[in-house]
Amino acid sequence: MTQIQVVGLNHRNAPVDVREKVAVPAHDAPRFLAELREKPVVEEALLISTCNRVEAWMTGSPEDAMRRALRLMGARGGLSEDGLRPFVYDLRGEKAVTHLFSVAASLDSMVVGETQILAQVKDAYRIATEAGVVGRTFHMLFQKAFNVAKAVHTQTKIAEGKLSVASVAVELAERVFRQLKQKRVLVLGAGETGELTAQCLKDRGVSLMAIANRTEARAAAVAGRLGATPVALDLLPKTLAESDIVVACALVEKPLVTAEMLREAMKAREGRPMFVVDIGVPRNVEDAAEKIADLYVYNIDNLKDVVEKNMAARRGKIEEGRRMVEEEARAWATAQLGA
C-alpha cells in the first residue's frame, strides 16, 4: 500500500524567524528534491515552499522519510532535527490528503480565500515533475487537489474580494494612517506579491509610490503599468528617507534593508514616523531595525488582527469548503490508498 506523507511547518506552528531559515527558493528546489528522494526511503517527492509554509511531500518509508526531511530542512537553517521537531507536523494517509486539498483550496492559508497558493502549489508540482521525482501517485493526487481547489472556490465563492497577504498588509497600513492618498509609499520587490501590493495601494488612492527591485527592468515595467516611479537599489537609502510607508516583499536570502539604512533615514525624517510592513520570507528588513525610535516595523506574523477579521467574515464559506475537502479526501484515499 502506498503511503503518502507530508512533513512540514507553517504559519500556524512556526514563527517567521524559523520559517525563513528553512525556506527553499524556487531555484534551489530541484537540488533539495534530488537530496530528498532516496529510494526506497523516498520514492516520490515534492516541495512546497512559500512565505507561510515549507512542506516536503513524500511516498516511501514514513519513519525514515520523516527523519530525512527533518535533516535536510534543518541543515538549511543550521537547526538540529531536535531543534526543528517542535515546529513540524507529520501527516500521513488520508490526513495528508485532506491537508493538501485544504492547502490548494486556500483553507489553510493565513489569508483564507487568497488565490496565490494554488498557483504556488501548481509551480511546486511542475518543478518536481521536471526534476523527475514525481510518479503515478503524486500525479494523480495533485491533479485531484487542483480540481478540488477549483470546486471549492467555485461553490463557496471564498475568493471574492481579491484577497492576498498583500491586501492585508495594505489594510494594516490603512488602519494606522486612515488615509493613504497623501502618503509617500515605497514597495520593495516587483515580483507577483510586489505588483499585487502596488495595485492594492493604487486602488486605495495612493499616487506617490516608488517601486524598487534588484532587477531594474522589472521595477520599471511594474511601475509603468501602475503609474509609479521605479527606483534603483543604490538609491534605496534616499528613498527610504522620503517614504512614510514601506511594504517589503522582495525574494531575498538576506535582508536588503539594514538597520543602519533605516537609522539614517529616520534622522533625515526629523521625527516624522515611518511604517514598515515586511511580508517577505526570508525577511527583507534586519531585526535590529525594530528598536529605532519613530519607526514601526511589522512582519508577516503581525497581520493576525486583520487576518482574524477576514476569517470571521468568511466563517460560513470556510466551513462549507472544509466539508467539501474532507469528503473529497476521504473518497480519494479510500479509492487510491485503500484507507
Secondary structure, DSSP 8 states (H G I E B T S, - for coil): ---EEEEEEETTTS-HHHHHHH---GGGHHHHHHHH--TTTEEEEEEEE-SSEEEEEEEE-HHHHHHHHHHHHHHHHT--HHHHGGG-EEEETHHHHHHHHHHHTTTTSSSTT-SHHHHHHHHHHHHHHHTT---HHHHHHHHHHHHHHHHHHHHH-TTTTT--HHHHHHHHHHHHHS--TT-EEEEE--SHHHHHHHHHHHHTT--EEEEE-SSHHHHHHHHHHHT-EEE-GGGHHHHHHH-SEEEE----SS-SB-HHHHHHHHHHHTT--EEEEE--SS-SB-GGGGGSTTEEEEEGGGGHHHHHHHHHHTHHHHHHHHHHHHHHHHHHHHHHH--
